[in-house]
Amino acid sequence: MDIPKIYNPKDIEQKWYDFWMEKGYFEASPNKEKKPYTIVIPPPNVTGTFHVGHAFNNVIQDIYIRWKRMQGFETEWLPGMDHAGIGTQVRVEKSLPKGMTKEKLGREKFLEKVWEWTIKRKSIIIDRLKKLGCSCDWTRQRFTLDETLSNAVKEVFVRLHQKGYIYRDSYIVNWCPGCKTALSDEEVEHEETKGKLYYINYPIKGKKGFLTVATTRPETMLGDTALAVNPDDKKNKIHIGKNCILPLIQREIPVIGDGYVDPKFGTGIVKVTPAHDLNDFEIGKRHNLPEVLIMDETGKISENGGKYKGMDRFEAREAILSDLSELGLLADEKDHPYSMGHCYRCHSIIEPYLSRQWFVRMQELAKPAIEKVEKGEIKFYPDRWTKNYLNWMYNIKDWCISRQIWWGHRLPVYYCKNCIQQKSEDREQNSDKGIIVSKEKPDKCPVCGSMDLEQEQDVLDTWFSSWLWPFSTFGWPEDQKTEDRKQMTDLDYFYPTELLVTAPEIIFFWVARMIMAGLEFTGDIPFKYIYIHGTVRDEKGIKMSNSLGNAIDAIEIIDNYGADALRFSLIAASGEGQDPYISYNTFELGRNFTNKIWNAYRLIINLKTQNSKLKTDIADRWIVSREHRLRKRVKDTLENYRINEAVMSIYEFFWHELCDWYLEIIKISKRADVAISVLENTLKLLHPFIPFITEEIWQGLKSEIQNPKSESIMISEWPEPEERYVDDIAESSIEILKSIVTGVRNTRTSMKIPQEKKVNLIIRCSEQEKNLIQENEIYINKLGGIENILYNREIPKESAIQIEKGIEIFIPVKGLIDIQKQREKLAKEREEIISRVQKIREMLLSSDFIKKAPSPVIEKTKEKEKKLTERIEKIEKNLEIIKSQE
């Protein structure tokens, strides 16, 4: 077999993915002979791009699916996509020809265009996941608008409505004027803003003087229906019962007392705008205040805003401030930082807005979901996220589920026009008369018999379908969980799933809601373990995002370095649950490692053909022992979701034990039998992380030496650790031999002894150690560039000294180096390094550097300081040796 000298991932990755697909290795079905292991993919949005942050999440899932497949589980990794209601609609609207709007197209025609766009996007996303090496069961691909999933959505809505958990009400919601829809609290991103606090004078009716109010949103004063003070505020409570005149509008408004008011904020007197502030809305309900809506859905001032009608809200703000100033009613303005909400999709500033919406009561649903996590039936990794989850669940609020867009699941709600008209005439504002909740459109109204029915125009929040994902994808509600059946359904077998891999920002959006939904509708938890990985950031520590322009395209990295290099580098760069800092250079680590693996494979195959009779018993026992220790470490770390530790353990073993030492030894002995066995097992350990190169080498071994036996490494047996192969004696023996070679190499480097010059050694050690060294002299001499080894002899004056593992190693240097020149060189180098260390220490003591620099940069700087300090110590040690011999 002609093995290429250079590993080229482009030559092999597509080949092996096609092979796995053709063999059906990714597919799973209920199997009573095997335990199931299920992951449902966090469905990527059809709007999504594929930067390395998205790749990171999917690599972790693939690692666990491949690992469990090799352990003999029936593994199901169910793929799919989310319709991403607001995001998709915004993207398609932007793609319409100039002058064309969705309103001009009409709902039906617009949705046809969205479906066309979505189908193209789905294909692109699937291709990218395949290119990454994701071993998903593509026969089970799901989409949140599939008919079966849509049926589940309607079923859930109807059930919750029947239990009284879904209701319709007017309430303050987060309104996005850009997307023209309500948003849930979790869909609002908050940013610290340098704003202003404006002090406005409200004339007191029938008296001279003013009451001064502080506000950050002066435009909302157009909707004020009261002023409020705290009844316990000694300074301001005297104003309770007075009336003021609302400036610019001239509406008379009362001054009321309410315990919510903070006497320390502003002047201690606040304006109350029930239609544009949640807290004011609550005050308004307590005091029966009118609710005056002064904006439309686009953020423009409505007819209730007097002469400001038609102005944008921020344009109106400037006009109002100008008019107040002219009237002498703008008392003051001060800088005032505060948190401003933005739409997570279009980034418009959110407007608190009184709107009639549909909500889910969450408190009762939350109780069992809290209990399951508190009892440890569902576990978070890292554990610190448990507290975040529970804190949110203890304080959970009702969920606004209606969205004023077209793309998504329309609410299964129908209105009888006849009953609605009758209700209006009878002024039954809070009655549910004329509202029919049904999975299918009724033939007629059950109250009045009218057939003039109209479906609700709003669609459900995207997350209303996503929270059902773990069980709706396996056939619910057509299939129900039960153990009383002969033939297992997919839901019986694959649910609950095992592991959820996700990011911290959607714990509340999605994770918590899935737990609630699973318990409510199946009676079981949706997953047992939740792994919360870090957020991928650029090298400056800024979250990677396409909108910020700092995202690295995963496909570009795959094209340049290969999927394995991408996969390895991402995991290697991230500690448990920590944010990985990624740059283009990060992926050189994976590229270099795959090249190292390839070169080791070529060497071992080449050595296999030479059949030397030299003994390497102690080295063979050592590498096998180390490999079995590695098996245990990888298993333990993967079981505890310390993925970075797992892969770096294999990396350290492969590079620094197998390659740096064992392969160097067998280059001398020309024996590769044990090396082949160790390589096979290490490839198995590596396969979940880097599947393509491990399959290529596995197949190469089969072709070259008719071993291993398994058709594919993917379905080979996972190497379990066996205690009988752990050999403490072999390990301690090889450590002694390594320390001697390392000591010689370090002396060569520090004393600048040319590599081509062989050295003699004088070793002082025990008889047992001497026997070990003598048995392996051929390897020590070759690896250390040693001519002869003498034992327990007199030490020449000009000798370098190393003490390793209690063994004294002396290297006579007379004739090898110029002692005087060497002393001068070392002294100069020492002064240069001391200067560098001083600058680094000054930097680390700088509070400005510590505050502004990303954590990885600080850690790298500390590591540099440590290495330079160690170098100084070695130089000083060698200078002492030289001085003692003068």
Salt bridges, closest charged atoms under 4 A:
ASP62 OD2 - ARG66 NE 2.73
ASP62 OD2 - ARG567 NH1 2.86
GLU74 OE1 - LYS34 NZ 3.66
GLU76 OE1 - ARG140 NE 3.21
ASP82 OD1 - HIS83 ND1 3.91
GLU93 OE1 - LYS102 NZ 3.79
GLU103 OE2 - LYS102 NZ 2.77
ASP137 OD2 - ARG140 NE 3.16
GLU155 OE2 - ARG159 NE 2.89
GLU155 OE1 - LYS439 NZ 2.87
GLU186 OE1 - ARG513 NH2 2.83
GLU187 OE1 - ARG403 NH2 2.63
GLU219 OE1 - ARG317 NE 2.74
ASP224 OD1 - LYS271 NZ 2.96
GLU252 OE1 - LYS205 NZ 2.78
ASP258 OD1 - ARG286 NH2 2.94
ASP258 OD2 - HIS287 NE2 2.82
GLU291 OE2 - LYS285 NZ 3.41
ASP323 OD2 - LYS307 NZ 3.02
ASP335 OD1 - LYS196 NZ 2.79
GLU351 OE2 - ARG217 NH2 2.45
GLU351 OE2 - HIS276 ND1 3.98
GLU351 OE1 - ARG313 NH1 2.87
GLU364 OE2 - LYS367 NZ 2.87
GLU371 OE2 - LYS375 NZ 2.83
GLU377 OE1 - LYS372 NZ 3.06
GLU440 OE2 - LYS154 NZ 3.85
ASP461 OD2 - ARG403 NH2 3.29
ASP490 OD2 - ARG140 NH1 2.65
ASP492 OD2 - ARG485 NE 2.36
GLU498 OE1 - LYS528 NZ 3.20
GLU505 OE2 - LYS543 NZ 3.79
GLU520 OE2 - LYS163 NZ 2.88
ASP559 OD1 - LYS131 NZ 2.77
ASP579 OD2 - ARG537 NE 2.79
ASP617 OD2 - ARG621 NH1 3.24
GLU627 OE2 - ARG631 NE 2.47
ASP636 OD2 - LYS632 NZ 2.80
GLU645 OE1 - ARG633 NH2 3.30
GLU645 OE2 - ARG642 NE 2.89
GLU652 OE1 - HIS656 NE2 3.75
GLU657 OE2 - ARG626 NE 2.83
ASP660 OD2 - HIS656 ND1 2.99
GLU664 OE2 - LYS667 NZ 3.03
ASP673 OD1 - LYS608 NZ 2.92
GLU696 OE1 - LYS15 NZ 3.03
GLU711 OE2 - LYS23 NZ 2.93
GLU720 OE1 - LYS635 NZ 2.96
GLU722 OE1 - ARG724 NE 2.88
ASP727 OD2 - ARG621 NE 2.74
ASP728 OD1 - ARG629 NH2 2.57
GLU731 OE1 - ARG626 NH1 3.09
GLU731 OE2 - ARG629 NE 2.60
GLU735 OE2 - LYS738 NZ 3.16
GLU829 OE1 - LYS752 NZ 3.56
GLU829 OE2 - ARG871 NE 2.95
GLU831 OE2 - ARG830 NH1 2.72
ASP848 OD1 - LYS852 NZ 3.52
GLU865 OE2 - ARG841 NE 2.69
GLU876 OE2 - ARG830 NE 2.96
GLU886 OE2 - ARG823 NH1 2.03
